[in-house]
Amino acid sequence: MYVEATFEGARGRRAESALVDTGATYTVIDKSLAEEIGVVYTPWTEEVQLADGQRVEAEIALTRIRILDRAFTIKVLVMKAPEPLIGVDTLESLGLRVDPATGRIEHSRGFLARI
């Protein structure tokens, strides 16, 4: 399923149709989007495993993501990607979930960042 997500960084913001993948842990964006909006890069990279079993290195960055009426600064993986992918880490952080009956994103709880 797809959701409208707005990605915000130090240089701007861009709304994108993003694939929601409840089998993916983290959110992934392409380097071109990351550079355009000005994500904040960390000094780290991580080896991650793709759905096809391939292992690749991904840069780690921070960006603000808005889905529905909720926004929060989220860790994203920056790597070659044909489209933005929203993982469960982002959904959980925003207090959202996929309703399997309707295939829509909905609130799973009241929203306030939890620590």
Biopython code that builds the backbone (N, CA, C, O; Angstrom):
import numpy as np
from Bio.PDB.StructureBuilder import StructureBuilder

atoms = [
    (1, "MET", "N", (0.825, -1.172, 0.000)),
    (1, "MET", "CA", (0.000, 0.000, 0.000)),
    (1, "MET", "C", (0.874, 1.243, 0.000)),
    (1, "MET", "O", (2.037, 1.192, 0.400)),
    (2, "TYR", "N", (0.325, 2.333, -0.439)),
    (2, "TYR", "CA", (1.057, 3.597, -0.506)),
    (2, "TYR", "C", (0.399, 4.641, 0.381)),
    (2, "TYR", "O", (-0.808, 4.610, 0.619)),
    (3, "VAL", "N", (1.219, 5.566, 0.865)),
    (3, "VAL", "CA", (0.736, 6.655, 1.702)),
    (3, "VAL", "C", (1.453, 7.936, 1.270)),
    (3, "VAL", "O", (2.598, 7.891, 0.821)),
    (4, "GLU", "N", (0.789, 9.047, 1.405)),
    (4, "GLU", "CA", (1.411, 10.342, 1.137)),
    (4, "GLU", "C", (2.246, 10.714, 2.364)),
    (4, "GLU", "O", (1.720, 10.822, 3.471)),
    (5, "ALA", "N", (3.535, 10.906, 2.161)),
    (5, "ALA", "CA", (4.446, 11.260, 3.253)),
    (5, "ALA", "C", (5.217, 12.514, 2.850)),
    (5, "ALA", "O", (5.628, 12.656, 1.698)),
    (6, "THR", "N", (5.409, 13.413, 3.797)),
    (6, "THR", "CA", (6.218, 14.601, 3.545)),
    (6, "THR", "C", (7.527, 14.436, 4.301)),
    (6, "THR", "O", (7.539, 14.196, 5.508)),
    (7, "PHE", "N", (8.627, 14.568, 3.571)),
    (7, "PHE", "CA", (9.969, 14.461, 4.127)),
    (7, "PHE", "C", (10.531, 15.867, 4.244)),
    (7, "PHE", "O", (10.525, 16.618, 3.268)),
    (8, "GLU", "N", (11.018, 16.235, 5.426)),
    (8, "GLU", "CA", (11.534, 17.579, 5.666)),
    (8, "GLU", "C", (12.980, 17.517, 6.139)),
    (8, "GLU", "O", (13.367, 16.642, 6.914)),
    (9, "GLY", "N", (13.765, 18.473, 5.650)),
    (9, "GLY", "CA", (15.163, 18.578, 6.050)),
    (9, "GLY", "C", (15.566, 20.037, 6.180)),
    (9, "GLY", "O", (14.717, 20.928, 6.173)),
    (10, "ALA", "N", (16.858, 20.276, 6.298)),
    (10, "ALA", "CA", (17.377, 21.625, 6.495)),
    (10, "ALA", "C", (17.204, 22.519, 5.269)),
    (10, "ALA", "O", (17.196, 23.742, 5.401)),
    (11, "ARG", "N", (17.064, 21.932, 4.078)),
    (11, "ARG", "CA", (16.944, 22.715, 2.844)),
    (11, "ARG", "C", (15.535, 22.752, 2.263)),
    (11, "ARG", "O", (15.296, 23.445, 1.273)),
    (12, "GLY", "N", (14.612, 22.028, 2.854)),
    (12, "GLY", "CA", (13.262, 22.056, 2.310)),
    (12, "GLY", "C", (12.485, 20.814, 2.624)),
    (12, "GLY", "O", (12.866, 20.009, 3.474)),
    (13, "ARG", "N", (11.384, 20.673, 1.918)),
    (13, "ARG", "CA", (10.498, 19.520, 2.131)),
    (13, "ARG", "C", (9.953, 19.056, 0.794)),
    (13, "ARG", "O", (9.890, 19.812, -0.176)),
    (14, "ARG", "N", (9.562, 17.791, 0.773)),
    (14, "ARG", "CA", (8.954, 17.258, -0.441)),
    (14, "ARG", "C", (7.955, 16.171, -0.062)),
    (14, "ARG", "O", (8.257, 15.277, 0.730)),
    (15, "ALA", "N", (6.764, 16.265, -0.641)),
    (15, "ALA", "CA", (5.740, 15.239, -0.458)),
    (15, "ALA", "C", (5.972, 14.152, -1.501)),
    (15, "ALA", "O", (6.253, 14.443, -2.663)),
    (16, "GLU", "N", (5.853, 12.920, -1.080)),
    (16, "GLU", "CA", (6.087, 11.766, -1.938)),
    (16, "GLU", "C", (5.051, 10.693, -1.642)),
    (16, "GLU", "O", (4.584, 10.564, -0.510)),
    (17, "SER", "N", (4.703, 9.936, -2.648)),
    (17, "SER", "CA", (3.945, 8.720, -2.441)),
    (17, "SER", "C", (4.962, 7.668, -2.015)),
    (17, "SER", "O", (5.911, 7.387, -2.747)),
    (18, "ALA", "N", (4.769, 7.093, -0.845)),
    (18, "ALA", "CA", (5.746, 6.153, -0.292)),
    (18, "ALA", "C", (5.102, 4.788, -0.076)),
    (18, "ALA", "O", (3.958, 4.687, 0.366)),
    (19, "LEU", "N", (5.853, 3.749, -0.395)),
    (19, "LEU", "CA", (5.412, 2.380, -0.177)),
    (19, "LEU", "C", (5.510, 2.060, 1.312)),
    (19, "LEU", "O", (6.559, 2.270, 1.922)),
    (20, "VAL", "N", (4.435, 1.558, 1.897)),
    (20, "VAL", "CA", (4.439, 1.123, 3.297)),
    (20, "VAL", "C", (4.712, -0.367, 3.298)),
    (20, "VAL", "O", (3.984, -1.144, 2.681)),
    (21, "ASP", "N", (5.771, -0.760, 3.999)),
    (21, "ASP", "CA", (6.172, -2.170, 4.043)),
    (21, "ASP", "C", (6.272, -2.601, 5.497)),
    (21, "ASP", "O", (7.248, -2.285, 6.177)),
    (22, "THR", "N", (5.259, -3.324, 5.976)),
    (22, "THR", "CA", (5.260, -3.753, 7.369)),
    (22, "THR", "C", (6.276, -4.864, 7.632)),
    (22, "THR", "O", (6.460, -5.275, 8.778)),
    (23, "GLY", "N", (6.932, -5.349, 6.587)),
    (23, "GLY", "CA", (8.012, -6.318, 6.747)),
    (23, "GLY", "C", (9.373, -5.654, 6.840)),
    (23, "GLY", "O", (10.378, -6.322, 7.079)),
    (24, "ALA", "N", (9.410, -4.331, 6.650)),
    (24, "ALA", "CA", (10.668, -3.576, 6.720)),
    (24, "ALA", "C", (10.756, -2.876, 8.073)),
    (24, "ALA", "O", (9.770, -2.325, 8.564)),
    (25, "THR", "N", (11.924, -2.902, 8.658)),
    (25, "THR", "CA", (12.110, -2.248, 9.948)),
    (25, "THR", "C", (12.218, -0.738, 9.784)),
    (25, "THR", "O", (11.524, 0.010, 10.473)),
    (26, "TYR", "N", (13.082, -0.282, 8.876)),
    (26, "TYR", "CA", (13.388, 1.143, 8.771)),
    (26, "TYR", "C", (12.847, 1.771, 7.499)),
    (26, "TYR", "O", (12.513, 1.081, 6.536)),
    (27, "THR", "N", (12.771, 3.079, 7.518)),
    (27, "THR", "CA", (12.371, 3.858, 6.355)),
    (27, "THR", "C", (13.599, 4.094, 5.489)),
    (27, "THR", "O", (14.692, 4.351, 5.993)),
    (28, "VAL", "N", (13.401, 4.003, 4.178)),
    (28, "VAL", "CA", (14.486, 4.142, 3.206)),
    (28, "VAL", "C", (14.143, 5.270, 2.241)),
    (28, "VAL", "O", (13.019, 5.352, 1.744)),
    (29, "ILE", "N", (15.125, 6.147, 1.977)),
    (29, "ILE", "CA", (14.967, 7.158, 0.939)),
    (29, "ILE", "C", (16.205, 7.158, 0.059)),
    (29, "ILE", "O", (17.293, 6.768, 0.483)),
    (30, "ASP", "N", (16.016, 7.601, -1.169)),
    (30, "ASP", "CA", (17.109, 7.676, -2.128)),
    (30, "ASP", "C", (18.003, 8.881, -1.816)),
    (30, "ASP", "O", (17.554, 9.872, -1.241)),
    (31, "LYS", "N", (19.268, 8.774, -2.205)),
    (31, "LYS", "CA", (20.235, 9.841, -1.958)),
    (31, "LYS", "C", (19.791, 11.161, -2.594)),
    (31, "LYS", "O", (20.025, 12.222, -2.015)),
    (32, "SER", "N", (19.156, 11.122, -3.771)),
    (32, "SER", "CA", (18.731, 12.360, -4.429)),
    (32, "SER", "C", (17.697, 13.112, -3.586)),
    (32, "SER", "O", (17.762, 14.337, -3.482)),
    (33, "LEU", "N", (16.749, 12.397, -2.987)),
    (33, "LEU", "CA", (15.771, 13.030, -2.101)),
    (33, "LEU", "C", (16.457, 13.555, -0.843)),
    (33, "LEU", "O", (16.175, 14.664, -0.388)),
    (34, "ALA", "N", (17.359, 12.750, -0.285)),
    (34, "ALA", "CA", (18.076, 13.162, 0.924)),
    (34, "ALA", "C", (18.856, 14.463, 0.689)),
    (34, "ALA", "O", (18.837, 15.362, 1.529)),
    (35, "GLU", "N", (19.531, 14.555, -0.445)),
    (35, "GLU", "CA", (20.313, 15.756, -0.754)),
    (35, "GLU", "C", (19.417, 16.957, -1.015)),
    (35, "GLU", "O", (19.713, 18.069, -0.577)),
    (36, "GLU", "N", (18.314, 16.728, -1.735)),
    (36, "GLU", "CA", (17.395, 17.826, -2.060)),
    (36, "GLU", "C", (16.828, 18.495, -0.812)),
    (36, "GLU", "O", (16.795, 19.722, -0.729)),
    (37, "ILE", "N", (16.383, 17.703, 0.155)),
    (37, "ILE", "CA", (15.754, 18.287, 1.336)),
    (37, "ILE", "C", (16.745, 18.624, 2.438)),
    (37, "ILE", "O", (16.419, 19.378, 3.355)),
    (38, "GLY", "N", (17.959, 18.070, 2.360)),
    (38, "GLY", "CA", (18.972, 18.377, 3.363)),
    (38, "GLY", "C", (18.819, 17.603, 4.654)),
    (38, "GLY", "O", (18.714, 18.193, 5.729)),
    (39, "VAL", "N", (18.805, 16.271, 4.553)),
    (39, "VAL", "CA", (18.764, 15.448, 5.766)),
    (39, "VAL", "C", (20.026, 15.695, 6.582)),
    (39, "VAL", "O", (21.017, 16.213, 6.068)),
    (40, "VAL", "N", (19.981, 15.329, 7.831)),
    (40, "VAL", "CA", (21.150, 15.447, 8.702)),
    (40, "VAL", "C", (21.805, 14.066, 8.770)),
    (40, "VAL", "O", (21.260, 13.135, 9.362)),
    (41, "TYR", "N", (22.971, 13.953, 8.160)),
    (41, "TYR", "CA", (23.689, 12.670, 8.142)),
    (41, "TYR", "C", (24.389, 12.424, 9.467)),
    (41, "TYR", "O", (24.906, 13.347, 10.096)),
    (42, "THR", "N", (24.396, 11.163, 9.880)),
    (42, "THR", "CA", (25.204, 10.752, 11.028)),
    (42, "THR", "C", (26.555, 10.290, 10.476)),
    (42, "THR", "O", (26.697, 10.146, 9.261)),
    (43, "PRO", "N", (27.539, 10.058, 11.331)),
    (43, "PRO", "CA", (28.828, 9.571, 10.826)),
    (43, "PRO", "C", (28.852, 8.064, 10.568)),
    (43, "PRO", "O", (29.907, 7.518, 10.245)),
    (44, "TRP", "N", (27.714, 7.384, 10.702)),
    (44, "TRP", "CA", (27.697, 5.929, 10.614)),
    (44, "TRP", "C", (27.017, 5.411, 9.362)),
    (44, "TRP", "O", (26.161, 6.070, 8.773)),
    (45, "THR", "N", (27.421, 4.213, 8.974)),
    (45, "THR", "CA", (26.720, 3.438, 7.968)),
    (45, "THR", "C", (26.406, 2.085, 8.611)),
    (45, "THR", "O", (27.027, 1.692, 9.599)),
    (46, "GLU", "N", (25.455, 1.400, 8.045)),
    (46, "GLU", "CA", (25.089, 0.081, 8.550)),
    (46, "GLU", "C", (24.918, -0.879, 7.385)),
    (46, "GLU", "O", (24.448, -0.495, 6.314)),
    (47, "GLU", "N", (25.300, -2.119, 7.599)),
    (47, "GLU", "CA", (25.013, -3.146, 6.614)),
    (47, "GLU", "C", (23.586, -3.628, 6.875)),
    (47, "GLU", "O", (23.236, -3.983, 8.001)),
    (48, "VAL", "N", (22.773, -3.634, 5.826)),
    (48, "VAL", "CA", (21.379, -4.067, 5.961)),
    (48, "VAL", "C", (21.087, -5.149, 4.938)),
    (48, "VAL", "O", (21.748, -5.243, 3.903)),
    (49, "GLN", "N", (20.096, -5.956, 5.243)),
    (49, "GLN", "CA", (19.705, -7.023, 4.327)),
    (49, "GLN", "C", (18.400, -6.633, 3.629)),
    (49, "GLN", "O", (17.423, -6.260, 4.278)),
    (50, "LEU", "N", (18.401, -6.723, 2.307)),
    (50, "LEU", "CA", (17.227, -6.422, 1.510)),
    (50, "LEU", "C", (16.293, -7.632, 1.459)),
    (50, "LEU", "O", (16.675, -8.733, 1.855)),
    (51, "ALA", "N", (15.087, -7.427, 0.977)),
    (51, "ALA", "CA", (14.092, -8.501, 0.904)),
    (51, "ALA", "C", (14.581, -9.690, 0.078)),
    (51, "ALA", "O", (14.197, -10.831, 0.335)),
    (52, "ASP", "N", (15.441, -9.414, -0.927)),
    (52, "ASP", "CA", (15.953, -10.501, -1.772)),
    (52, "ASP", "C", (17.172, -11.200, -1.165)),
    (52, "ASP", "O", (17.765, -12.072, -1.799)),
    (53, "GLY", "N", (17.545, -10.822, 0.054)),
    (53, "GLY", "CA", (18.674, -11.436, 0.740)),
    (53, "GLY", "C", (20.000, -10.733, 0.530)),
    (53, "GLY", "O", (20.970, -11.022, 1.230)),
    (54, "GLN", "N", (20.057, -9.824, -0.414)),
    (54, "GLN", "CA", (21.290, -9.081, -0.696)),
    (54, "GLN", "C", (21.635, -8.175, 0.491)),
    (54, "GLN", "O", (20.750, -7.599, 1.125)),
    (55, "ARG", "N", (22.931, -8.059, 0.778)),
    (55, "ARG", "CA", (23.398, -7.171, 1.852)),
    (55, "ARG", "C", (24.059, -5.948, 1.228)),
    (55, "ARG", "O", (24.884, -6.068, 0.322)),
    (56, "VAL", "N", (23.682, -4.753, 1.733)),
    (56, "VAL", "CA", (24.223, -3.503, 1.212)),
    (56, "VAL", "C", (24.528, -2.558, 2.363)),
    (56, "VAL", "O", (23.988, -2.706, 3.459)),
    (57, "GLU", "N", (25.399, -1.583, 2.105)),
    (57, "GLU", "CA", (25.701, -0.538, 3.084)),
    (57, "GLU", "C", (24.725, 0.615, 2.886)),
    (57, "GLU", "O", (24.441, 1.003, 1.753)),
    (58, "ALA", "N", (24.216, 1.158, 3.976)),
    (58, "ALA", "CA", (23.310, 2.302, 3.922)),
    (58, "ALA", "C", (23.822, 3.389, 4.850)),
    (58, "ALA", "O", (24.297, 3.108, 5.951)),
    (59, "GLU", "N", (23.723, 4.635, 4.398)),
    (59, "GLU", "CA", (24.043, 5.767, 5.257)),
    (59, "GLU", "C", (22.870, 5.985, 6.206)),
    (59, "GLU", "O", (21.722, 5.711, 5.854)),
    (60, "ILE", "N", (23.157, 6.475, 7.403)),
    (60, "ILE", "CA", (22.133, 6.736, 8.403)),
    (60, "ILE", "C", (21.962, 8.241, 8.526)),
    (60, "ILE", "O", (22.941, 8.973, 8.673)),
    (61, "ALA", "N", (20.711, 8.705, 8.464)),
    (61, "ALA", "CA", (20.430, 10.137, 8.541)),
    (61, "ALA", "C", (19.151, 10.371, 9.343)),
    (61, "ALA", "O", (18.402, 9.441, 9.643)),
    (62, "LEU", "N", (18.926, 11.634, 9.677)),
    (62, "LEU", "CA", (17.707, 12.044, 10.360)),
    (62, "LEU", "C", (16.920, 12.978, 9.460)),
    (62, "LEU", "O", (17.488, 13.838, 8.788)),
    (63, "THR", "N", (15.614, 12.800, 9.453)),
    (63, "THR", "CA", (14.721, 13.687, 8.718)),
    (63, "THR", "C", (13.385, 13.725, 9.450)),
    (63, "THR", "O", (13.052, 12.820, 10.216)),
    (64, "ARG", "N", (12.647, 14.762, 9.206)),
    (64, "ARG", "CA", (11.298, 14.858, 9.782)),
    (64, "ARG", "C", (10.330, 14.279, 8.758)),
    (64, "ARG", "O", (10.379, 14.620, 7.576)),
    (65, "ILE", "N", (9.450, 13.399, 9.230)),
    (65, "ILE", "CA", (8.476, 12.770, 8.348)),
    (65, "ILE", "C", (7.071, 13.089, 8.862)),
    (65, "ILE", "O", (6.786, 12.977, 10.055)),
    (66, "ARG", "N", (6.207, 13.488, 7.933)),
    (66, "ARG", "CA", (4.805, 13.755, 8.265)),
    (66, "ARG", "C", (3.928, 12.777, 7.475)),
    (66, "ARG", "O", (4.006, 12.695, 6.249)),
    (67, "ILE", "N", (3.092, 12.039, 8.213)),
    (67, "ILE", "CA", (2.088, 11.150, 7.619)),
    (67, "ILE", "C", (0.784, 11.432, 8.355)),
    (67, "ILE", "O", (0.749, 11.486, 9.584)),
    (68, "LEU", "N", (-0.280, 11.610, 7.589)),
    (68, "LEU", "CA", (-1.571, 12.035, 8.134)),
    (68, "LEU", "C", (-1.354, 13.338, 8.893)),
    (68, "LEU", "O", (-0.797, 14.288, 8.345)),
    (69, "ASP", "N", (-1.790, 13.390, 10.148)),
    (69, "ASP", "CA", (-1.671, 14.611, 10.938)),
    (69, "ASP", "C", (-0.507, 14.550, 11.936)),
    (69, "ASP", "O", (-0.473, 15.317, 12.899)),
    (70, "ARG", "N", (0.440, 13.642, 11.705)),
    (70, "ARG", "CA", (1.520, 13.425, 12.673)),
    (70, "ARG", "C", (2.885, 13.589, 12.027)),
    (70, "ARG", "O", (3.107, 13.175, 10.889)),
    (71, "ALA", "N", (3.797, 14.202, 12.777)),
    (71, "ALA", "CA", (5.158, 14.399, 12.273)),
    (71, "ALA", "C", (6.147, 14.189, 13.411)),
    (71, "ALA", "O", (5.866, 14.495, 14.570)),
    (72, "PHE", "N", (7.326, 13.652, 13.046)),
    (72, "PHE", "CA", (8.374, 13.420, 14.036)),
    (72, "PHE", "C", (9.695, 13.241, 13.306)),
    (72, "PHE", "O", (9.717, 12.841, 12.143)),
    (73, "THR", "N", (10.790, 13.536, 13.985)),
    (73, "THR", "CA", (12.125, 13.322, 13.419)),
    (73, "THR", "C", (12.448, 11.837, 13.518)),
    (73, "THR", "O", (12.372, 11.236, 14.590)),
    (74, "ILE", "N", (12.811, 11.261, 12.375)),
    (74, "ILE", "CA", (12.972, 9.814, 12.249)),
    (74, "ILE", "C", (14.348, 9.479, 11.671)),
    (74, "ILE", "O", (14.881, 10.216, 10.841)),
    (75, "LYS", "N", (14.909, 8.363, 12.120)),
    (75, "LYS", "CA", (16.115, 7.817, 11.507)),
    (75, "LYS", "C", (15.719, 7.159, 10.192)),
    (75, "LYS", "O", (14.766, 6.381, 10.142)),
    (76, "VAL", "N", (16.461, 7.477, 9.116)),
    (76, "VAL", "CA", (16.211, 6.854, 7.815)),
    (76, "VAL", "C", (17.503, 6.260, 7.272)),
    (76, "VAL", "O", (18.599, 6.699, 7.621)),
    (77, "LEU", "N", (17.357, 5.253, 6.413)),
    (77, "LEU", "CA", (18.488, 4.710, 5.682)),
    (77, "LEU", "C", (18.525, 5.405, 4.330)),
    (77, "LEU", "O", (17.511, 5.473, 3.635)),
    (78, "VAL", "N", (19.688, 5.918, 3.956)),
    (78, "VAL", "CA", (19.855, 6.582, 2.666)),
    (78, "VAL", "C", (20.646, 5.637, 1.775)),
    (78, "VAL", "O", (21.798, 5.303, 2.051)),
    (79, "MET", "N", (19.986, 5.214, 0.692)),
    (79, "MET", "CA", (20.586, 4.256, -0.219)),
    (79, "MET", "C", (19.822, 4.286, -1.534)),
    (79, "MET", "O", (18.778, 4.930, -1.638)),
    (80, "LYS", "N", (20.338, 3.593, -2.528)),
    (80, "LYS", "CA", (19.658, 3.529, -3.815)),
    (80, "LYS", "C", (18.289, 2.897, -3.609)),
    (80, "LYS", "O", (18.172, 1.777, -3.112)),
    (81, "ALA", "N", (17.240, 3.648, -4.007)),
    (81, "ALA", "CA", (15.873, 3.162, -3.830)),
    (81, "ALA", "C", (14.988, 3.768, -4.920)),
    (81, "ALA", "O", (15.062, 4.971, -5.170)),
    (82, "PRO", "N", (14.159, 2.961, -5.565)),
    (82, "PRO", "CA", (13.304, 3.493, -6.631)),
    (82, "PRO", "C", (12.199, 4.415, -6.126)),
    (82, "PRO", "O", (11.681, 5.241, -6.877)),
    (83, "GLU", "N", (11.842, 4.272, -4.851)),
    (83, "GLU", "CA", (10.816, 5.099, -4.232)),
    (83, "GLU", "C", (11.013, 5.059, -2.721)),
    (83, "GLU", "O", (11.630, 4.125, -2.207)),
    (84, "PRO", "N", (10.502, 6.053, -2.002)),
    (84, "PRO", "CA", (10.603, 5.994, -0.540)),
    (84, "PRO", "C", (9.839, 4.797, 0.004)),
    (84, "PRO", "O", (8.788, 4.429, -0.520)),
    (85, "LEU", "N", (10.370, 4.200, 1.046)),
    (85, "LEU", "CA", (9.757, 3.049, 1.691)),
    (85, "LEU", "C", (9.593, 3.367, 3.171)),
    (85, "LEU", "O", (10.561, 3.742, 3.832)),
    (86, "ILE", "N", (8.398, 3.225, 3.690)),
    (86, "ILE", "CA", (8.111, 3.480, 5.103)),
    (86, "ILE", "C", (8.119, 2.156, 5.849)),
    (86, "ILE", "O", (7.354, 1.249, 5.521)),
    (87, "GLY", "N", (8.990, 2.042, 6.862)),
    (87, "GLY", "CA", (9.078, 0.836, 7.676)),
    (87, "GLY", "C", (8.313, 0.976, 8.983)),
    (87, "GLY", "O", (7.804, 2.049, 9.306)),
    (88, "VAL", "N", (8.240, -0.110, 9.723)),
    (88, "VAL", "CA", (7.460, -0.127, 10.964)),
    (88, "VAL", "C", (8.033, 0.784, 12.042)),
    (88, "VAL", "O", (7.287, 1.264, 12.895)),
    (89, "ASP", "N", (9.332, 1.031, 12.023)),
    (89, "ASP", "CA", (9.936, 1.933, 12.995)),
    (89, "ASP", "C", (9.283, 3.321, 12.896)),
    (89, "ASP", "O", (8.984, 3.948, 13.912)),
    (90, "THR", "N", (9.072, 3.782, 11.682)),
    (90, "THR", "CA", (8.433, 5.084, 11.468)),
    (90, "THR", "C", (6.962, 5.046, 11.873)),
    (90, "THR", "O", (6.474, 5.957, 12.542)),
    (91, "LEU", "N", (6.259, 3.992, 11.466)),
    (91, "LEU", "CA", (4.846, 3.880, 11.842)),
    (91, "LEU", "C", (4.686, 3.881, 13.356)),
    (91, "LEU", "O", (3.837, 4.593, 13.892)),
    (92, "GLU", "N", (5.501, 3.084, 14.049)),
    (92, "GLU", "CA", (5.430, 3.024, 15.508)),
    (92, "GLU", "C", (5.749, 4.380, 16.136)),
    (92, "GLU", "O", (5.074, 4.806, 17.073)),
    (93, "SER", "N", (6.767, 5.050, 15.627)),
    (93, "SER", "CA", (7.151, 6.354, 16.168)),
    (93, "SER", "C", (6.034, 7.381, 16.030)),
    (93, "SER", "O", (5.879, 8.257, 16.881)),
    (94, "LEU", "N", (5.256, 7.271, 14.955)),
    (94, "LEU", "CA", (4.160, 8.208, 14.719)),
    (94, "LEU", "C", (2.828, 7.743, 15.325)),
    (94, "LEU", "O", (1.821, 8.446, 15.229)),
    (95, "GLY", "N", (2.828, 6.570, 15.940)),
    (95, "GLY", "CA", (1.588, 6.050, 16.513)),
    (95, "GLY", "C", (0.581, 5.680, 15.447)),
    (95, "GLY", "O", (-0.616, 5.930, 15.586)),
    (96, "LEU", "N", (1.089, 5.071, 14.361)),
    (96, "LEU", "CA", (0.239, 4.671, 13.239)),
    (96, "LEU", "C", (0.350, 3.172, 13.013)),
    (96, "LEU", "O", (1.296, 2.528, 13.466)),
    (97, "ARG", "N", (-0.634, 2.629, 12.306)),
    (97, "ARG", "CA", (-0.606, 1.220, 11.946)),
    (97, "ARG", "C", (-1.378, 1.027, 10.649)),
    (97, "ARG", "O", (-2.158, 1.886, 10.237)),
    (98, "VAL", "N", (-1.146, -0.111, 10.016)),
    (98, "VAL", "CA", (-1.899, -0.481, 8.825)),
    (98, "VAL", "C", (-3.079, -1.332, 9.274)),
    (98, "VAL", "O", (-2.904, -2.327, 9.978)),
    (99, "ASP", "N", (-4.282, -0.938, 8.864)),
    (99, "ASP", "CA", (-5.463, -1.750, 9.131)),
    (99, "ASP", "C", (-5.545, -2.788, 8.012)),
    (99, "ASP", "O", (-5.813, -2.427, 6.866)),
    (100, "PRO", "N", (-5.319, -4.070, 8.317)),
    (100, "PRO", "CA", (-5.305, -5.086, 7.259)),
    (100, "PRO", "C", (-6.658, -5.269, 6.573)),
    (100, "PRO", "O", (-6.711, -5.722, 5.429)),
    (101, "ALA", "N", (-7.742, -4.926, 7.249)),
    (101, "ALA", "CA", (-9.073, -5.088, 6.661)),
    (101, "ALA", "C", (-9.336, -4.047, 5.574)),
    (101, "ALA", "O", (-9.950, -4.350, 4.551)),
    (102, "THR", "N", (-8.865, -2.812, 5.804)),
    (102, "THR", "CA", (-9.132, -1.735, 4.845)),
    (102, "THR", "C", (-7.913, -1.393, 3.995)),
    (102, "THR", "O", (-8.041, -0.774, 2.939)),
    (103, "GLY", "N", (-6.721, -1.801, 4.462)),
    (103, "GLY", "CA", (-5.500, -1.451, 3.744)),
    (103, "GLY", "C", (-5.130, 0.012, 3.899)),
    (103, "GLY", "O", (-4.403, 0.562, 3.072)),
    (104, "ARG", "N", (-5.618, 0.635, 4.933)),
    (104, "ARG", "CA", (-5.346, 2.056, 5.170)),
    (104, "ARG", "C", (-4.507, 2.258, 6.424)),
    (104, "ARG", "O", (-4.490, 1.430, 7.334)),
    (105, "ILE", "N", (-3.813, 3.393, 6.435)),
    (105, "ILE", "CA", (-3.068, 3.805, 7.620)),
    (105, "ILE", "C", (-4.044, 4.459, 8.589)),
    (105, "ILE", "O", (-4.883, 5.265, 8.183)),
    (106, "GLU", "N", (-3.935, 4.113, 9.865)),
    (106, "GLU", "CA", (-4.797, 4.720, 10.882)),
    (106, "GLU", "C", (-4.008, 4.927, 12.165)),
    (106, "GLU", "O", (-2.920, 4.377, 12.339)),
    (107, "HIS", "N", (-4.570, 5.723, 13.050)),
    (107, "HIS", "CA", (-3.938, 5.953, 14.356)),
    (107, "HIS", "C", (-4.022, 4.673, 15.182)),
    (107, "HIS", "O", (-5.055, 4.004, 15.204)),
    (108, "SER", "N", (-2.938, 4.343, 15.853)),
    (108, "SER", "CA", (-2.945, 3.170, 16.726)),
    (108, "SER", "C", (-3.012, 3.568, 18.197)),
    (108, "SER", "O", (-3.311, 2.747, 19.064)),
    (109, "ARG", "N", (-2.727, 4.843, 18.461)),
    (109, "ARG", "CA", (-2.735, 5.360, 19.831)),
    (109, "ARG", "C", (-2.704, 6.872, 19.744)),
    (109, "ARG", "O", (-2.508, 7.449, 18.675)),
    (110, "GLY", "N", (-2.905, 7.509, 20.905)),
    (110, "GLY", "CA", (-2.726, 8.959, 20.954)),
    (110, "GLY", "C", (-1.299, 9.280, 20.601)),
    (110, "GLY", "O", (-0.413, 8.451, 20.806)),
    (111, "PHE", "N", (-1.053, 10.463, 20.075)),
    (111, "PHE", "CA", (0.293, 10.775, 19.635)),
    (111, "PHE", "C", (1.017, 11.713, 20.577)),
    (111, "PHE", "O", (0.602, 12.849, 20.805)),
    (112, "LEU", "N", (2.089, 11.215, 21.106)),
    (112, "LEU", "CA", (3.086, 11.975, 21.822)),
    (112, "LEU", "C", (4.308, 11.083, 21.800)),
    (112, "LEU", "O", (4.220, 9.891, 22.096)),
    (113, "ALA", "N", (5.436, 11.649, 21.455)),
    (113, "ALA", "CA", (6.657, 10.817, 21.366)),
    (113, "ALA", "C", (6.835, 10.064, 22.681)),
    (113, "ALA", "O", (6.727, 10.647, 23.760)),
    (114, "ARG", "N", (7.103, 8.791, 22.583)),
    (114, "ARG", "CA", (7.293, 7.958, 23.771)),
    (114, "ARG", "C", (8.755, 7.643, 23.964)),
    (114, "ARG", "O", (9.480, 7.356, 23.012)),
    (115, "ILE", "N", (9.177, 7.699, 25.209)),
    (115, "ILE", "CA", (10.564, 7.333, 25.520)),
    (115, "ILE", "C", (10.585, 6.364, 26.677)),
    (115, "ILE", "O", (11.656, 5.930, 27.099)),
]
sb = StructureBuilder()
sb.init_structure("model")
sb.init_model(0)
sb.init_chain("A")
sb.init_seg("    ")
for serial, (resi, resn, name, xyz) in enumerate(atoms, 1):
    if name == "N":
        sb.init_residue(resn, " ", resi, " ")
    sb.init_atom(name, np.array(xyz, "f"), 0.0, 1.0, " ", f" {name:<3s}", serial, name[0])
structure = sb.get_structure()
